[in-house]
Amino acid sequence: MSGISPSRVFPPVFWDATTLSRGSVIGQLDCLTSGAVCPLYAQHYREHDTILILSALIGLLAIMEVTGISSVVRESSVPGMSPATGKTSLTEMSSVTGRVKKRPTGIVGLNLLLDGGFPEGTMIMIHGTAVAGLELAARHFCHDHPDEAGSYVVPEECMETAGTAAKMNPALLLQKMIGMRIVVDSLSDVIERYGIEQALFLLSIVKDELKKNNSNLMFIVYADVHSPMDMARIMRASDIVIEFKTDIHQAEIERTLAVHKIKDAAAPQRLLPFIITDHGIEASTTSRVV
């Protein structure tokens, strides 16, 4: 892996250089712990929780140590980024058609709703209750296209197999995340074991790899488990956010999914009804206006 995206808890001037070296991270830790804060960073540090920044720096340094990363690439140095705007598209464009390349979701109705599937190189968050169909949707995405290799990563199993060493850093999960269709079931397990800061750093590393390889990551987050602030931060880090809903009306169970976010595009203003069968999720080919 060549680099990771920075967390927004760092000061903007922190990224004046093209890359941030391991030594720079250690230098910032020394400044914060000694109280000798650079004047350029002072205002930013007054507006943010210093403990949070320390935690983020320590987490970044730990991941750099485990993965062997020597430097962090600032966002404006990502290939394809416009120097004028500082922005870059998350997705690859077909050189032949000029259209964004899409990867089928594994659910026909959702493919139609998303005009073909998930844009390549994006990170998808699916959230809902444990009985909302999240695991089924994730398995459809990972396994329904055998022509594309994928990996279904269960952090809890990885932690048990690796033993106590895995409890030190979630970066150890990275070696399991291979292929074009990657699933993490679930990010909630990672957050419970390592905390939100480490989980977000893990996503930032994977996100850079997704862009480079035009692969996709889908991860599960369970509802009513995390704080509203943690959920907001996970959604901000995600390129696509899909909620799986379950409503009970008298003797009937109604299941729908809603696409709340597609980065750099408008989300569909429609709910997609679906049912769970012996074969998994069957979504309607027609959607309902929200």
C-alpha positions in Angstrom: 0.0 0.0 0.0 1.4 3.4 -1.0 -0.4 5.8 1.3 -3.5 6.5 3.3 -6.0 9.4 3.4 -5.7 11.8 6.4 -8.4 12.2 9.0 -10.0 15.6 9.2 -8.9 16.0 12.8 -5.5 17.1 11.5 -4.9 20.8 10.7 -5.2 21.8 7.0 -1.6 23.2 7.1 -0.5 19.7 8.2 -0.8 18.7 4.6 1.3 21.5 3.0 3.9 19.0 2.0 3.2 16.4 -0.6 3.6 13.6 1.9 3.6 13.2 5.7 6.5 11.0 6.8 6.6 8.8 9.9 9.1 11.2 11.4 6.5 14.1 11.0 3.9 12.1 12.8 6.3 11.4 15.7 7.2 15.1 15.7 3.6 16.2 16.0 3.2 13.7 18.9 6.2 15.3 20.6 4.8 18.8 20.1 1.4 17.9 21.5 2.7 16.0 24.6 5.3 18.7 25.4 2.8 21.6 24.9 5.1 23.2 22.2 2.4 23.6 19.6 3.4 25.3 16.3 1.6 28.7 16.0 0.3 27.5 12.6 -1.7 24.7 14.3 -2.7 26.6 17.4 -6.1 27.8 16.3 -7.0 24.4 14.9 -6.0 22.7 18.2 -8.1 25.2 20.2 -11.1 24.1 18.1 -10.6 20.4 18.5 -10.2 17.9 21.3 -6.4 17.5 21.8 -7.0 14.0 23.2 -8.8 13.1 20.0 -5.9 14.4 17.9 -3.4 12.4 20.0 -5.5 9.3 19.6 -5.6 9.8 15.8 -1.9 10.3 15.6 -1.1 7.3 17.7 -3.5 5.2 15.7 -1.9 6.4 12.4 1.6 5.7 13.7 0.6 2.2 14.8 -1.0 1.4 11.4 2.2 2.7 9.6 4.3 0.4 11.8 2.2 -2.7 11.1 1.7 -2.2 7.4 5.2 -0.9 6.7 3.8 2.4 5.2 6.5 5.1 5.4 4.5 8.1 4.4 1.0 9.4 4.0 -0.1 10.9 0.7 -2.1 14.1 1.0 -5.4 14.3 -0.8 -4.3 16.8 -3.5 -1.4 14.5 -4.5 -3.7 11.7 -5.5 -3.3 11.0 -9.3 -6.1 12.5 -11.4 -6.9 15.3 -8.9 -7.4 18.8 -10.3 -4.8 21.2 -8.9 -7.3 24.0 -9.4 -10.2 22.5 -7.5 -8.4 20.1 -5.2 -11.1 17.5 -6.0 -10.9 14.2 -7.8 -13.6 11.8 -9.0 -13.9 8.6 -7.0 -14.7 6.5 -10.0 -13.1 5.5 -13.3 -14.6 6.6 -16.5 -14.8 4.2 -19.5 -12.4 5.5 -22.1 -14.8 4.1 -24.8 -18.2 5.3 -23.6 -17.3 8.1 -21.2 -19.7 6.4 -18.6 -18.8 5.6 -15.0 -17.9 1.9 -14.7 -20.3 0.1 -12.5 -20.1 -3.2 -10.6 -23.4 -5.1 -10.2 -24.6 -5.3 -6.7 -25.9 -8.9 -6.7 -29.5 -7.7 -6.4 -31.3 -7.1 -9.7 -33.7 -4.5 -8.4 -30.9 -2.5 -6.7 -28.9 -2.6 -10.0 -31.8 -0.9 -11.7 -32.2 1.6 -8.9 -28.4 2.5 -9.2 -28.4 2.5 -13.0 -26.2 -0.6 -13.2 -24.6 -1.0 -9.8 -22.0 0.5 -7.5 -19.4 2.8 -9.2 -16.0 1.0 -9.2 -13.6 2.1 -6.6 -16.2 3.0 -4.0 -16.8 2.0 -0.4 -20.4 1.0 0.5 -21.9 1.1 4.0 -25.1 -1.0 4.6 -26.8 -0.6 7.9 -29.9 -1.9 9.7 -30.9 -4.4 12.4 -29.4 -7.8 12.6 -32.6 -9.3 11.0 -32.9 -6.7 8.2 -31.1 -8.8 5.6 -27.7 -7.2 5.7 -25.7 -10.4 5.7 -27.7 -11.7 2.7 -27.1 -8.6 0.7 -23.4 -8.7 1.5 -23.1 -12.3 0.4 -25.0 -11.6 -2.8 -22.5 -8.8 -3.6 -19.5 -11.0 -2.7 -20.4 -14.3 -4.2 -23.0 -13.9 -7.0 -20.3 -13.0 -9.6 -17.8 -15.9 -9.6 -16.0 -14.3 -12.5 -14.7 -11.6 -10.1 -12.7 -12.8 -7.1 -13.8 -11.5 -3.7 -13.3 -11.9 0.0 -15.8 -12.1 2.8 -14.0 -11.0 6.0 -15.5 -11.7 9.4 -13.4 -9.7 11.9 -14.6 -11.7 14.9 -13.3 -14.9 13.3 -10.0 -13.3 12.3 -9.5 -12.0 15.8 -10.1 -15.4 17.4 -7.8 -17.1 14.9 -5.0 -14.6 15.3 -5.2 -14.6 19.1 -4.2 -11.7 21.4 -2.0 -10.1 18.7 -5.0 -9.2 16.6 -6.3 -7.1 19.5 -3.4 -4.7 19.1 -4.3 -3.2 15.7 -7.1 -3.7 13.1 -4.5 -3.3 10.3 -3.9 -7.0 10.7 -7.3 -7.5 9.0 -5.9 -5.9 5.8 -4.3 -9.1 4.6 -7.7 -10.7 4.4 -9.2 -8.0 2.2 -8.4 -9.2 -1.3 -10.2 -9.2 -4.6 -12.5 -6.9 -6.5 -15.5 -7.6 -4.2 -14.6 -7.2 -0.5 -17.1 -7.5 2.4 -16.4 -6.8 6.1 -19.1 -8.4 8.3 -19.1 -6.4 10.4 -17.5 -3.0 11.0 -19.5 -2.9 14.2 -17.2 -5.8 15.5 -14.1 -3.7 14.6 -15.4 -0.7 16.4 -16.4 -2.6 19.5 -12.9 -4.2 19.7 -10.7 -1.4 18.6 -12.7 1.8 18.9 -14.1 4.3 16.3 -10.7 6.0 15.6 -8.9 2.8 14.6 -11.9 1.6 12.6 -11.9 4.9 10.6 -8.1 4.6 10.0 -8.7 1.1 8.7 -11.3 2.4 6.2 -9.0 5.2 5.1 -6.3 2.7 4.1 -8.7 0.4 2.3 -10.3 3.4 0.5 -7.0 4.3 -1.2 -6.6 0.7 -2.3 -10.1 0.6 -3.7 -9.4 3.7 -5.9 -6.1 2.2 -7.1 -7.5 -1.2 -8.0 -11.1 -0.2 -9.0 -12.4 -2.7 -6.5 -15.3 -2.2 -4.0 -15.7 -2.7 -0.3 -19.1 -3.3 1.4 -19.2 -3.2 5.2 -22.0 -3.9 7.6 -22.9 -1.6 10.5 -25.7 -2.6 12.9 -28.3 -0.1 14.0 -28.8 1.0 17.6 -25.3 -0.1 18.6 -23.2 3.0 18.0 -23.6 6.6 19.1 -25.2 9.1 16.6 -21.8 10.8 16.3 -20.0 7.6 15.4 -22.7 6.7 12.9 -22.3 10.2 11.3 -18.6 9.8 11.0 -18.9 6.4 9.4 -21.4 7.7 6.9 -19.1 10.6 6.0 -16.3 8.2 5.4 -18.5 6.1 3.1 -19.0 6.7 -0.6 -22.4 5.0 -0.6 -24.8 4.5 2.3 -27.8 2.1 2.1 -30.3 1.5 4.9 -32.2 -1.7 5.2 -35.6 -1.1 6.9 -38.0 -3.5 8.5 -41.6 -2.4 9.4 -44.3 -4.5 10.9 -47.9 -3.7 9.9 -50.4 -5.9 11.8 -49.5 -9.5 10.6 -47.2 -8.4 7.7 -43.5 -7.6 7.6 -42.5 -5.0 5.1 -38.9 -4.8 4.0 -37.4 -1.9 2.0 -34.0 -0.4 1.4 -33.1 3.2 0.9 -30.0 4.6 -0.8 -29.2 7.7 1.3 -25.9 8.7 -0.2 -23.9 8.3 -3.4 -20.8 10.5 -3.4 -20.6 12.9 -6.4 -24.1 11.9 -7.5 -27.7 12.4 -6.5 -29.2 9.5 -4.4 -32.4 8.0 -5.7 -35.5 9.5 -4.0 -37.2 6.1 -3.8 -37.5 3.1 -1.5 -36.9 -0.4 -3.0 -39.2 -3.1 -1.6 -37.7 -6.6 -1.2 -38.5 -10.0 0.3 -36.3 -12.7 1.8 -36.6 -16.1 0.3 -34.8 -19.4 0.4 -32.5 -18.0 -2.3 -31.7 -14.8 -0.5 -33.0 -11.3 -1.3 -35.4 -10.7 -4.1 -35.9 -7.0 -4.7 -38.8 -5.5 -6.7 -37.9 -4.1 -10.1 -40.1 -1.1 -9.3 -39.4 1.3 -6.5 -41.7 3.6 -4.4 -41.3 7.3 -4.2 -40.1 8.5 -0.7 
